Amino acid sequence: MNKIFQKTGMIFICVVLIALPRFNRNQLWLERPQADMAIHTAMVDYFRTGNVQEILLSKDSIAANWRPLFPFMASWLPFPPITSLSIIGILSIFFSAMLLKKIITKLKISNQNMWRCIYLFVISFPTFYYTTIGYVDPGLILFITLGIYLILLQKIPLFLLFFGFGVLMKEGIIVLIPFYIFYVWSKNKSKKNIFFKFGIICFIYFTVSYFIREFSLNAAEGHTLFWQPSFDMLFYNFNRPNSWLSLILTLGIPGMIVLKNASNLKQIILSHSMALPLIFGIIFSLITYLFAFISTVADGRTVWAAYPFLIPLVGYILDNKRSLAIRDE
């Protein structure tokens, strides 16, 4: 790869260019419903002014009220709410790419394949489609990636602290739990140790989740969350082209690489202790998408949470292919 692409500034430029067409949820070329964007922009305004808009008390804002951290971060920027959310989205993906670079280096993946992986992360459908539309998912990607990096550094108390904050970003941070548990298992297979660590991280997740739900802005309204598994939602998503299309586009080239090389995963697992935790992170992300598929309007944002696990696994696969090619020469 040309050295000009191996610079931090070039990665930032690429993130901006890929995310720019939908900046501020641009509707000029593709008109889509605002959905949760209006709730998140109202939340930014609330953190700035203390003004509680009617939408924040509605039944449609239940889950969005549980995700205050991203709008809180955006509220510190001196721009209109949607612009602030878009800028924080771009910065989140950029810093996620920087953390992935450190993660891939830590996993001893070759430099050449490291850069390929970084650009697979940056030049992707979710970076283009979801980064600057007023949603909190870029912040979730950042916190998942940060969590992986802190685990690899064995900074477990710091990881647990940021994991707790990650719950305030979005409940999808739960995908870090299987990664963490299989990481613990790879280091110490004592059942007592595994159950102890599992108990701690679950306690943090459910405790923070409980308090944010109890003290959310619309908690007193008594609304019932609409995420209820049902055959109606299953049939709705099954017959909704966007539910399938967004899944395929989000998994994209990294997903195709993993599927194409699935037969080599056993060898990679045996060769690299971190491969199995990464795989379970991906599997659990897909499970969360399956839950969305039967309970709400499903789209690729849910499975985007797999990327911090998927990209390093692709690095392992590319290195493995390179080793096999050298051996066959």
URPELIN-V299852 format. One record per residue. N is the residue number from 1. PSI is psi in whole degrees, -180 to 180 (NA if undefined). D_CENTER is the distance of its C-alpha to the mean C-alpha in whole Angstrom. Layout:
BEGIN
n=N psi=PSI d_center=D_CENTER
n=N psi=PSI d_center=D_CENTER
END
This chain:
BEGIN
n=1 psi=137 d_center=27
n=2 psi=137 d_center=29
n=3 psi=-24 d_center=29
n=4 psi=-27 d_center=28
n=5 psi=-5 d_center=24
n=6 psi=36 d_center=24
n=7 psi=144 d_center=24
n=8 psi=-42 d_center=21
n=9 psi=-36 d_center=23
n=10 psi=-37 d_center=22
n=11 psi=-44 d_center=19
n=12 psi=-44 d_center=19
n=13 psi=-42 d_center=21
n=14 psi=-42 d_center=19
n=15 psi=-46 d_center=16
n=16 psi=-47 d_center=18
n=17 psi=-39 d_center=20
n=18 psi=-39 d_center=17
n=19 psi=-18 d_center=16
n=20 psi=-39 d_center=20
n=21 psi=-28 d_center=21
n=22 psi=16 d_center=19
n=23 psi=136 d_center=19
n=24 psi=31 d_center=20
n=25 psi=50 d_center=19
n=26 psi=126 d_center=22
n=27 psi=9 d_center=24
n=28 psi=-40 d_center=27
n=29 psi=-14 d_center=26
n=30 psi=107 d_center=24
n=31 psi=122 d_center=24
n=32 psi=155 d_center=22
n=33 psi=151 d_center=22
n=34 psi=-31 d_center=21
n=35 psi=-126 d_center=19
n=36 psi=-8 d_center=17
n=37 psi=-43 d_center=18
n=38 psi=-34 d_center=21
n=39 psi=-43 d_center=20
n=40 psi=-38 d_center=18
n=41 psi=-37 d_center=20
n=42 psi=-34 d_center=23
n=43 psi=-40 d_center=21
n=44 psi=-46 d_center=21
n=45 psi=-38 d_center=25
n=46 psi=-45 d_center=25
n=47 psi=-26 d_center=24
n=48 psi=-41 d_center=26
n=49 psi=-17 d_center=29
n=50 psi=1 d_center=29
n=51 psi=123 d_center=30
n=52 psi=104 d_center=28
n=53 psi=155 d_center=28
n=54 psi=-35 d_center=29
n=55 psi=-28 d_center=26
n=56 psi=-14 d_center=24
n=57 psi=-1 d_center=27
n=58 psi=165 d_center=26
n=59 psi=-23 d_center=25
n=60 psi=-13 d_center=22
n=61 psi=11 d_center=21
n=62 psi=-59 d_center=20
n=63 psi=-38 d_center=17
n=64 psi=-31 d_center=16
n=65 psi=-18 d_center=18
n=66 psi=1 d_center=16
n=67 psi=61 d_center=14
n=68 psi=-16 d_center=16
n=69 psi=-43 d_center=15
n=70 psi=-49 d_center=13
n=71 psi=-35 d_center=16
n=72 psi=-44 d_center=18
n=73 psi=-43 d_center=17
n=74 psi=-29 d_center=18
n=75 psi=-17 d_center=21
n=76 psi=-10 d_center=23
n=77 psi=143 d_center=23
n=78 psi=51 d_center=26
n=79 psi=168 d_center=25
n=80 psi=150 d_center=25
n=81 psi=-46 d_center=22
n=82 psi=-35 d_center=20
n=83 psi=-42 d_center=21
n=84 psi=-43 d_center=19
n=85 psi=-40 d_center=16
n=86 psi=-42 d_center=16
n=87 psi=-44 d_center=17
n=88 psi=-34 d_center=15
n=89 psi=-46 d_center=12
n=90 psi=-45 d_center=14
n=91 psi=-38 d_center=14
n=92 psi=-45 d_center=10
n=93 psi=-38 d_center=10
n=94 psi=-49 d_center=13
n=95 psi=-29 d_center=13
n=96 psi=-42 d_center=10
n=97 psi=-40 d_center=12
n=98 psi=-40 d_center=15
n=99 psi=-38 d_center=13
n=100 psi=-37 d_center=12
n=101 psi=-44 d_center=16
n=102 psi=-39 d_center=17
n=103 psi=-48 d_center=15
n=104 psi=-38 d_center=17
n=105 psi=-42 d_center=20
n=106 psi=-32 d_center=20
n=107 psi=2 d_center=20
n=108 psi=33 d_center=23
n=109 psi=143 d_center=22
n=110 psi=152 d_center=24
n=111 psi=-42 d_center=24
n=112 psi=-46 d_center=25
n=113 psi=-25 d_center=22
n=114 psi=-48 d_center=19
n=115 psi=-35 d_center=20
n=116 psi=-43 d_center=20
n=117 psi=-43 d_center=16
n=118 psi=-44 d_center=15
n=119 psi=-25 d_center=17
n=120 psi=-35 d_center=15
n=121 psi=-46 d_center=12
n=122 psi=-50 d_center=13
n=123 psi=77 d_center=16
n=124 psi=161 d_center=13
n=125 psi=-47 d_center=13
n=126 psi=-36 d_center=10
n=127 psi=-42 d_center=11
n=128 psi=-46 d_center=14
n=129 psi=-30 d_center=14
n=130 psi=-11 d_center=11
n=131 psi=-39 d_center=11
n=132 psi=39 d_center=14
n=133 psi=18 d_center=15
n=134 psi=18 d_center=15
n=135 psi=166 d_center=12
n=136 psi=-3 d_center=10
n=137 psi=-36 d_center=6
n=138 psi=-36 d_center=7
n=139 psi=-37 d_center=8
n=140 psi=-44 d_center=5
n=141 psi=-43 d_center=3
n=142 psi=-45 d_center=7
n=143 psi=-34 d_center=8
n=144 psi=-46 d_center=6
n=145 psi=-42 d_center=8
n=146 psi=-40 d_center=11
n=147 psi=-45 d_center=11
n=148 psi=-45 d_center=12
n=149 psi=-43 d_center=14
n=150 psi=-36 d_center=16
n=151 psi=-45 d_center=16
n=152 psi=-31 d_center=18
n=153 psi=-7 d_center=20
n=154 psi=32 d_center=21
n=155 psi=66 d_center=21
n=156 psi=-44 d_center=20
n=157 psi=-40 d_center=21
n=158 psi=-39 d_center=19
n=159 psi=-47 d_center=16
n=160 psi=-36 d_center=17
n=161 psi=-50 d_center=18
n=162 psi=-28 d_center=14
n=163 psi=-42 d_center=13
n=164 psi=-44 d_center=15
n=165 psi=-33 d_center=14
n=166 psi=-31 d_center=11
n=167 psi=-34 d_center=12
n=168 psi=-16 d_center=14
n=169 psi=-54 d_center=10
n=170 psi=145 d_center=9
n=171 psi=-17 d_center=10
n=172 psi=-8 d_center=7
n=173 psi=-15 d_center=8
n=174 psi=-21 d_center=10
n=175 psi=-16 d_center=9
n=176 psi=-21 d_center=10
n=177 psi=-53 d_center=13
n=178 psi=-36 d_center=14
n=179 psi=-47 d_center=13
n=180 psi=-43 d_center=15
n=181 psi=-42 d_center=18
n=182 psi=-26 d_center=19
n=183 psi=-45 d_center=19
n=184 psi=-44 d_center=21
n=185 psi=-38 d_center=23
n=186 psi=-24 d_center=23
n=187 psi=-34 d_center=25
n=188 psi=109 d_center=27
n=189 psi=13 d_center=28
n=190 psi=123 d_center=30
n=191 psi=-37 d_center=29
n=192 psi=-43 d_center=30
n=193 psi=-42 d_center=28
n=194 psi=-46 d_center=25
n=195 psi=-35 d_center=25
n=196 psi=-48 d_center=26
n=197 psi=-39 d_center=22
n=198 psi=-42 d_center=21
n=199 psi=-41 d_center=23
n=200 psi=-50 d_center=22
n=201 psi=-35 d_center=18
n=202 psi=-38 d_center=19
n=203 psi=-45 d_center=21
n=204 psi=-47 d_center=19
n=205 psi=-50 d_center=16
n=206 psi=-30 d_center=19
n=207 psi=-49 d_center=21
n=208 psi=-41 d_center=19
n=209 psi=-42 d_center=18
n=210 psi=-48 d_center=22
n=211 psi=-38 d_center=22
n=212 psi=-32 d_center=20
n=213 psi=-39 d_center=21
n=214 psi=-33 d_center=25
n=215 psi=16 d_center=25
n=216 psi=161 d_center=23
n=217 psi=-34 d_center=25
n=218 psi=18 d_center=26
n=219 psi=-37 d_center=26
n=220 psi=-12 d_center=30
n=221 psi=-19 d_center=30
n=222 psi=25 d_center=29
n=223 psi=151 d_center=27
n=224 psi=131 d_center=26
n=225 psi=136 d_center=22
n=226 psi=-1 d_center=22
n=227 psi=83 d_center=20
n=228 psi=118 d_center=22
n=229 psi=133 d_center=22
n=230 psi=157 d_center=25
n=231 psi=-30 d_center=27
n=232 psi=-46 d_center=27
n=233 psi=-36 d_center=23
n=234 psi=-49 d_center=23
n=235 psi=-37 d_center=26
n=236 psi=-51 d_center=25
n=237 psi=-34 d_center=21
n=238 psi=-35 d_center=23
n=239 psi=6 d_center=26
n=240 psi=110 d_center=23
n=241 psi=-37 d_center=23
n=242 psi=-28 d_center=19
n=243 psi=-37 d_center=18
n=244 psi=-44 d_center=19
n=245 psi=-44 d_center=18
n=246 psi=-34 d_center=15
n=247 psi=-48 d_center=14
n=248 psi=-45 d_center=16
n=249 psi=-36 d_center=15
n=250 psi=-45 d_center=12
n=251 psi=-39 d_center=12
n=252 psi=-146 d_center=15
n=253 psi=-43 d_center=17
n=254 psi=-42 d_center=15
n=255 psi=-40 d_center=15
n=256 psi=-39 d_center=19
n=257 psi=-43 d_center=19
n=258 psi=-46 d_center=18
n=259 psi=-42 d_center=20
n=260 psi=-30 d_center=23
n=261 psi=23 d_center=23
n=262 psi=-33 d_center=23
n=263 psi=-19 d_center=26
n=264 psi=-2 d_center=26
n=265 psi=-35 d_center=23
n=266 psi=-44 d_center=25
n=267 psi=-39 d_center=27
n=268 psi=-39 d_center=24
n=269 psi=-42 d_center=23
n=270 psi=-28 d_center=27
n=271 psi=-25 d_center=26
n=272 psi=118 d_center=23
n=273 psi=-24 d_center=23
n=274 psi=-6 d_center=19
n=275 psi=-43 d_center=18
n=276 psi=-45 d_center=19
n=277 psi=-40 d_center=16
n=278 psi=-43 d_center=14
n=279 psi=-42 d_center=15
n=280 psi=-29 d_center=14
n=281 psi=-42 d_center=11
n=282 psi=-47 d_center=11
n=283 psi=-44 d_center=13
n=284 psi=-33 d_center=12
n=285 psi=-40 d_center=9
n=286 psi=-33 d_center=12
n=287 psi=-40 d_center=14
n=288 psi=-35 d_center=11
n=289 psi=-39 d_center=12
n=290 psi=-40 d_center=16
n=291 psi=-44 d_center=16
n=292 psi=-35 d_center=15
n=293 psi=-31 d_center=17
n=294 psi=2 d_center=20
n=295 psi=-20 d_center=19
n=296 psi=-174 d_center=18
n=297 psi=112 d_center=18
n=298 psi=138 d_center=15
n=299 psi=178 d_center=13
n=300 psi=-13 d_center=11
n=301 psi=-36 d_center=8
n=302 psi=-44 d_center=8
n=303 psi=-12 d_center=8
n=304 psi=-29 d_center=5
n=305 psi=-16 d_center=3
n=306 psi=-20 d_center=6
n=307 psi=-43 d_center=7
n=308 psi=-22 d_center=7
n=309 psi=-39 d_center=9
n=310 psi=-43 d_center=11
n=311 psi=-47 d_center=12
n=312 psi=-35 d_center=14
n=313 psi=-39 d_center=15
n=314 psi=-38 d_center=17
n=315 psi=-44 d_center=18
n=316 psi=-43 d_center=20
n=317 psi=-45 d_center=21
n=318 psi=-39 d_center=22
n=319 psi=-38 d_center=24
n=320 psi=-42 d_center=26
n=321 psi=-39 d_center=27
n=322 psi=-42 d_center=29
n=323 psi=-41 d_center=30
n=324 psi=-39 d_center=32
n=325 psi=-40 d_center=33
n=326 psi=-40 d_center=35
n=327 psi=-32 d_center=36
n=328 psi=-14 d_center=38
n=329 psi=NA d_center=39
END
